[in-house]
Amino acid sequence: MSRSMMRRELLQCGILVGASLLVHSHSYAESADHQIVTHTYKTVGDLEIQADVYVRQEKLLRPAVVWIHGGALINGHRAGVNDRLKDHVLAAGYVLISLDYRLAPETQLPEIIRDIEDAFTWIHQDGVKLFNIDPARIAVAGGSAGGYLTLTAGFRVYPRPTVLLSLYGYGDLVGDWYSRPSPHSRHHSSEMTREEAYKQVSGPAIADSRNRDGNGGGFYQYCRQTGTWPLAVSGWDPIQEPEKFFPYMAVKNVTAGYPPTIMIHGTNDTDVPYELSATMAEQLKQHGVLHELISIPDGEHGLDGGDPDLIDAAYAKAFAFVDQHLTSK
């Protein structure tokens, strides 16, 4: 079947089995064009880690786009898919897979990354059979902490993803922006003592912040006010032992084999500084990796405050970049 025919059809999606090789799935939503099927791709103890897969019944081999949600590794869930990306992926006929992963600080950074690695292992092992995906054509996209995990997938996931799209993400975990108290008003909307903050996240491991009894947003505020986010999510001191973070930082792991990457970032971002994408772009350039950084002047986190026409054009360019790599193989 031709690429153009494939792009006009819409599909079925898949995700993965990790720690326990047991797949559980059920459909929880549908529209005229697709069903959303929830799969448990990994079980750790009693915790099922899930993914939403946007499916149709046609048995056509299709590229896949894996979405990884943001939320500072502390908050968020698989239902938080970027609407623009979702609309494009479904219109293009690709498989859309949206991942949950265990959240910090109840789960620490190495195990969070392990969840992402296990998800892609499952996608490659079972995606063809279960969801008719083409394992040689897999894009990864995410925003904020999801952008961080997208960039991390570029060197931690094997086989390498075909192409990456990072929205206001980051490849560094130990810079002053996260390791020192934030001066920005956005991080001072609530106040808690250390005891109050950690009480919010004192329950069992979760992979969907809707299942946390405490206030994860308040805990994040505390982390930014005190400059303790890296320590909270990893257990390591970013100033005294930064090298422990390096295996989880894309900016330290770019090679010539890193996937083609496109990034969008607002120049006035006070949550994830624009300079983090600029530094990542410089590393990609130094290693000869095909890449582009699209800057949104005056854009805050999530591109808020940027010119709507420039934002529209940025997304269109980013999607064209992804399409080019997904349909050229």
VOGU-3710 file (C-alpha; in Angstrom, 3 decimals, decimal comma):
1> msrsmmrrel> 0,000/0,000/0,000  1,248/3,517/-0,802  2,419/5,943/1,854  -0,305/8,411/0,859  -3,018/5,775/1,306  -1,582/4,850/4,663  -1,575/8,487/5,782  -5,259/8,851/4,863  -6,320/5,930/7,007  -6,541/5,963/10,763
11> lqcgilvgas> -5,565/3,179/13,034  -5,021/1,085/15,928  -2,291/1,568/18,517  -0,143/-0,376/20,853  1,995/-0,427/23,973  4,082/-2,627/25,905  4,915/-5,232/28,403  7,745/-4,585/30,777  8,363/-6,020/34,226  5,602/-8,594/34,113
21> llvhshsyae> 4,912/-10,066/30,702  1,191/-9,703/31,087  -0,929/-7,479/28,898  -4,314/-6,393/30,118  -6,437/-4,148/27,981  -9,877/-2,684/27,807  -11,577/-0,046/25,717  -12,779/2,927/27,718  -13,648/5,492/25,065  -14,388/5,729/21,405
31> sadhqivtht> -15,396/8,116/18,663  -16,514/7,743/15,081  -12,880/7,531/14,020  -11,124/5,528/16,723  -11,264/3,709/20,012  -8,984/4,455/22,935  -7,832/1,181/24,423  -6,005/1,158/27,747  -3,252/-1,414/28,176  -1,198/-2,384/31,170
41> yktvgdleiq> 2,296/-2,569/29,718  4,105/-3,296/32,976  3,260/-4,352/36,516  5,436/-3,533/39,530  4,070/-5,145/42,670  0,374/-4,287/42,653  0,812/-1,230/40,448  -0,322/-1,476/36,835  1,476/0,997/34,579  -0,718/1,813/31,632
51> advyvrqekl> -0,831/3,316/28,178  -3,677/4,595/26,031  -3,664/3,413/22,433  -5,794/5,039/19,752  -6,981/2,173/17,541  -9,011/1,219/14,505  -9,763/-2,201/13,146  -7,976/-1,958/9,803  -5,004/-4,319/9,687  -2,584/-1,876/8,110
61> lrpavvwihg> 1,037/-1,517/9,112  1,481/2,050/10,343  4,083/4,341/11,905  3,609/5,101/15,586  3,931/8,286/17,610  4,583/7,796/21,311  3,485/10,691/23,518  5,096/11,164/26,947  3,262/13,558/29,267  4,862/16,294/31,333
71> galinghrag> 4,436/17,351/34,947  7,974/17,629/36,340  8,090/13,811/36,677  5,782/14,396/39,668  2,369/15,007/38,119  0,392/14,122/34,993  -1,054/11,081/33,280  -1,564/9,443/29,897  -4,792/11,355/29,168  -2,840/14,606/28,962
81> vndrlkdhvl> -2,026/14,446/25,263  -1,152/17,644/23,410  -4,304/18,355/21,373  -2,473/19,641/18,322  -0,280/16,571/18,205  -3,195/14,209/18,746  -5,204/15,782/15,927  -2,246/15,602/13,554  -1,327/12,021/14,409  -4,859/10,729/13,968
91> aagyvlisld> -5,431/12,676/10,749  -2,160/11,329/9,362  -3,232/7,767/10,113  -0,454/6,976/12,563  -0,762/4,918/15,709  -0,876/7,144/18,802  0,432/5,690/22,063  0,299/7,761/25,262  2,335/6,474/28,202  1,993/6,557/31,933
101> yrlapetqlp> 5,150/6,008/33,979  5,814/5,889/37,693  5,991/9,328/39,262  8,469/10,951/41,630  9,260/11,188/44,431  7,475/7,960/45,359  9,549/6,408/42,563  13,051/7,666/41,873  14,608/8,714/38,565  16,359/5,463/37,516
111> eiirdiedaf> 13,130/3,493/37,810  11,167/6,166/35,951  13,603/5,873/33,063  13,352/2,090/33,296  9,597/2,388/32,732  10,198/4,362/29,542  12,756/1,822/28,344  10,412/-1,060/29,128  7,557/0,625/27,294  9,572/0,809/24,101
121> twihqdgvkl> 10,794/-2,742/24,502  7,188/-3,871/24,547  6,255/-1,697/21,619  8,995/-3,291/19,546  8,284/-6,835/20,708  4,494/-6,892/20,492  3,429/-3,777/18,614  3,286/-5,418/15,201  1,100/-8,261/16,390  -1,137/-6,256/18,685
131> fnidpariav> -1,415/-2,875/16,998  -0,062/-3,216/13,471  2,733/-0,725/14,035  5,856/-0,527/11,948  8,666/-0,832/14,538  11,107/0,806/12,151  9,077/4,032/12,164  8,474/5,281/15,687  8,432/8,950/16,660  8,596/10,167/20,252
141> aggsaggylt> 7,068/13,446/21,407  6,523/15,120/24,752  6,207/18,435/26,502  8,157/19,842/29,464  9,196/16,797/31,548  7,760/14,765/28,684  10,170/16,658/26,450  12,950/15,660/28,835  11,877/12,012/28,598  11,596/12,313/24,818
151> ltagfrvypr> 15,191/13,537/24,606  16,233/10,819/27,050  14,603/8,194/24,831  16,957/9,378/22,107  19,896/7,693/23,831  18,341/5,242/26,330  15,899/3,428/24,028  17,007/0,681/21,639  16,459/0,445/18,751  16,708/4,222/18,489
161> ptvllslygy> 13,466/6,091/17,771  13,114/7,368/14,217  12,580/11,016/15,156  12,035/13,171/18,263  9,812/16,184/18,953  10,532/18,037/22,213  8,164/20,793/23,284  9,806/23,152/25,822  11,818/20,244/27,172  15,272/19,883/28,656
171> gdlvgdwysr> 18,337/17,656/28,536  19,924/18,880/31,781  18,923/18,030/35,367  21,569/19,682/37,521  21,768/23,310/36,390  20,963/26,239/38,651  17,469/26,464/37,172  16,523/23,273/39,070  19,241/23,150/41,752  18,761/26,652/43,211
181> psphsrhhss> 15,656/28,373/44,590  13,499/29,809/41,828  12,894/33,572/41,818  9,856/33,268/39,541  6,387/34,061/40,844  4,919/30,979/39,153  6,761/28,853/41,728  5,487/30,798/44,739  1,730/30,410/44,514  1,632/28,157/47,584
191> emtreeaykq> 3,795/27,636/50,629  4,483/24,492/52,616  7,010/23,398/55,167  9,212/20,470/54,238  7,097/18,216/56,439  3,881/19,403/54,817  5,319/19,042/51,318  6,550/15,493/51,770  3,296/14,495/53,424  1,644/15,150/50,048
201> vsgpaiadsr> 3,724/12,412/48,384  4,069/9,916/51,220  1,814/7,235/49,775  2,561/4,181/47,637  4,036/4,316/44,152  1,712/5,738/41,500  1,819/6,025/37,724  -1,079/8,469/37,362  -1,232/11,557/39,556  -5,026/11,320/39,638
211> nrdgngggfy> -4,454/8,401/42,011  -2,337/10,364/44,509  -4,110/11,408/47,696  -1,829/14,395/48,299  -1,151/17,614/46,401  1,630/16,916/43,920  1,445/20,455/42,594  2,139/21,826/46,032  5,076/19,465/46,406  6,497/20,715/43,094
221> qycrqtgtwp> 6,113/24,306/44,290  8,093/23,439/47,406  10,832/21,831/45,318  11,203/24,892/43,104  11,120/27,312/46,048  13,924/25,405/47,759  15,926/24,289/44,724  15,530/20,659/45,758  13,795/19,139/42,733  16,817/17,098/41,537
231> lavsgwdpiq> 17,378/15,697/45,027  13,675/14,935/45,488  13,280/12,965/42,259  16,587/11,079/42,454  17,956/11,053/45,990  21,235/12,558/44,709  22,675/15,973/45,480  23,084/17,770/42,123  25,834/20,031/43,465  27,910/17,458/45,340
241> epekffpyma> 27,397/14,481/43,003  26,244/15,756/39,601  27,899/12,853/37,791  25,196/10,509/39,085  22,693/12,372/36,918  24,756/12,219/33,738  23,476/8,816/32,503  19,981/10,352/32,507  20,826/13,655/30,779  20,557/13,920/27,002
251> vknvtagypp> 22,897/16,905/26,881  25,682/14,588/28,106  24,864/11,703/25,772  24,493/13,043/22,252  26,377/11,046/19,638  26,315/10,931/15,852  23,716/8,165/16,148  21,217/10,297/18,048  17,818/10,547/16,264  16,822/13,577/14,173
261> timihgtndt> 15,302/16,057/16,607  13,088/19,115/16,411  12,375/21,348/19,397  9,963/24,217/20,073  10,598/26,556/23,002  9,426/29,979/24,160  12,168/32,521/24,775  10,560/33,805/28,010  9,976/30,427/29,644  10,263/30,807/33,432
271> dvpyelsatm> 9,632/27,133/34,229  12,070/25,477/31,796  14,509/28,115/30,514  14,809/28,517/26,755  18,581/28,111/27,099  18,116/24,417/27,830  16,816/23,756/24,326  19,481/26,062/22,901  22,199/24,075/24,692  20,716/20,829/23,422
281> aeqlkqhgvl> 20,680/22,236/19,891  24,367/23,102/20,207  25,192/19,542/21,236  23,226/18,170/18,290  25,075/20,522/15,967  28,478/19,504/17,326  27,720/15,843/16,680  26,247/16,341/13,217  22,701/15,334/14,175  19,900/16,637/11,978
291> helisipdge> 17,939/19,020/14,152  16,078/22,301/14,421  15,137/24,590/17,290  12,079/26,745/16,653  12,004/29,756/18,970  8,771/31,476/19,971  9,608/35,091/20,936  8,073/36,096/24,284  6,678/32,611/24,746  6,290/31,394/28,312
301> hgldggdpdl> 6,104/27,757/29,376  3,684/25,957/27,084  4,284/28,813/24,580  1,777/31,034/26,408  2,144/34,663/25,353  3,706/33,875/22,003  2,293/35,073/18,699  -0,477/32,593/17,765  0,498/32,675/14,100  4,106/31,858/14,947
311> idaayakafa> 2,958/29,034/17,204  0,756/27,626/14,436  3,657/27,810/12,006  6,001/26,165/14,529  3,707/23,207/15,025  3,177/22,847/11,292  6,928/22,819/10,712  7,518/20,359/13,539  4,859/17,978/12,258  6,294/18,181/8,747
321> fvdqhltsk> 9,707/17,270/10,188  8,226/14,252/11,960  6,231/13,207/8,875  9,284/13,406/6,672  11,134/10,874/8,808  8,167/8,592/9,440  7,223/8,303/5,765  10,651/8,281/4,107  11,724/4,799/5,205
//
